[in-house]
Amino acid sequence: MKNRFYLGLLGGALLVGCGDDAGSGGAGGGSGGSGGQAASFAEADVIEAFQSFESSGFTRVTKDAATSQHGASERVIVWVNDAALEQYLAIDPEDPEGTSEAFPVGTILIKQGANEAGEPDGAATVMAKFESGFNAEAGDWWWGRFTTAGELADSGVVGFCISCHESNGLQRTDYLAGTPTANRL
């Protein structure tokens, strides 16, 4: 089986199935194999999760679509995979001194693109936490941008994503901005 991503929880841990694919974008490839060991979390896992995020394993965080900083869409709707939801909601974007522990490998956040009316437009930007060493300079996060057609356009260690998260001082919250409590579901 090639890098199957199971959106389930077992003791709060994200389950990653066995595989042997190397994800593109420098993901580091599969180290799984025999003996019941989990495979490396890779780009293929993120793509598979993206294909069904609205129906399985993710929680919508934002009540209303927020103004986008990503250019592809006017607004965004934030979704977080269930394994990281509690930790994500602990981030208070209004607290300039607030911090967060590093998110676990397998964390996925999706900013679903939306039009001015707040209706999804098919585009998205995604962050996913990969294994230590994938992108040490930026918290081992993988970034991706999906077009309105759902195609992956940019992925991996994406410089403009990293520079924005760094310039906004988000290293203290493991590169995540959080969602204002007034706009949470």
N, C-alpha and C positions, 0 to 999 in steps of 0.2 A: 504494500500500500504506500503510495507517495504522499508524504506530508499532509495527512488529514487533520483538520482542525476541528476538534469537538468542542462546541460551545456549551460545556457543562461544567458543573462545579463539584468538587469532591473535597470536602474539608476546606473550602475557600480557595483551592488551587485551580488554576486553569489547566485543563487537560490537553495535551498535545500528543497526537497519535504518532506511531512509528513512521519513519520515512527515510528516504535516502536522497532526496533532491537537494541541490544547493540552490538557495533562493537567489534571484538576481539582485543587483544593487549591492553586492558585497555582504550579503546576509550571513555568510559563513557556512552555509550548507548543513546537511544533516550529519549528526554524529550518532544518531539512533542505531537501529539495527536490532540485534538479538538480545536476549537476556531481559526483556521487559523494560529496557531503558527508553526514556522519551527522546524523540528526535529534537534537533535544534528548532527553535521557532524561526521561521523564514518568511520571506516575501509571499510565497505561495499561500501560506496560512492566512496572511492579512487579506489577500485577494479573495480567498474563499469566504472568509468571515464577512467581507464587504458585500458579497453577493446576497447575503440574507440577513443583514444586521437589523432591518426593520421588523423582522418576524422572530428572531431567535437570539438569545444570549446577550442582548444589549438593552439598555434603558435610555429613553429619551430624557435629557436633563433639562433642557430649556423649555419654558412655557411658550414663549414667543420667539420667532426667528430674530436673531440679533444682527446688527450691522456687521458685515463681513470686512475683514482686512485682507482677504485672499485674492481679490480681483476677479476671480472666475464667476462669482455670484454676488448679487447685491446683499444677500442676507445668509445666515447660517443657522442650522438647528444642531445642537450638540447631543451626541450619543456617546455613551461609555459602556464598555463591556462589563457585564455584571461582576466579574471577578475584581474589578478595580473601582466600582461605583462608590463604595463607602469611603475609600481613601480620597477619591476625587472630590466628593462632596465636602470633605473636611478642609479643602482649600478655600480660604476666604480672600477673594481678589481685592477686597477693600482694606485688608490688613497688610501694610507694606513691610511688616516685620515677620509675617507668617512664613512658616517653612513646611516642608513635607519630606518624609522619608522617600527614598527611591521607590518607584513603582515596580511591581514584580514583572518579570519576563512574561510576555503574553498580554500585557495591558494594551488595549486598543481604544483610541478616541477617534471619533468621526465627526467632522464638521460638515454636515450635509448641506449642500448649496440650496438656496431658496430664492425665489423671485421677490419683488417688492411686497407682494401680497402674503408672503410667508409660505408659499406652496413649493415643495421640493422641485428642483430643476434638473436633477440627475447628476450634477457635479458634486465633488466632495474633496476635502483635504483630510488626510489621515495621519495619525501618529501611532506608532506601535513600539513597544519596548522589547528590544532584542537582548541576547545574552551579552554579558560583560565582555568588552573588547570589540564589539561591533563598531561603535562610534563613541569611544571613550571621551572625546573632547566635548560631546553634547549629550551626555547621560545615557549613551547606548540606545538612543531613539532612532527609529527609521521613520522617514517622512514619505508621503505619497500624495499625488494629486490625480484625481479621476476626472475625466472630462464629462460633459453632459451626456455623452453617449455611453458612459460607464467604463471607458478605456483608461488604463493607467498611463499617464503622460510623463510624470516625473516621479522618481522613486529612489529610495536609499538614503544616502547622506546628501541632502539637498541644501546647498549653501544659503539660499535666500530664506529658507525656513529657519535654519539655525541662527542666522544673523538677526532675524526678527525676535525670536525667543530670547536670545542672549541680550539684545539691546533693550528689551523690556524688563531685564533683571529677573528672569524667571528661573535661573539656576537654583534659587533657594526653594522653589516648589517643584523641583525635578522637571523644569521646563514647561510646566502647565500653568495656565492663567486662572483656571477655575471659572465658575459661573456665578454671577451676582445672585444672592439669595432672593432678591425681588423677582428674578426671572426664572426661578427653578420650579419645576413641576412638583 
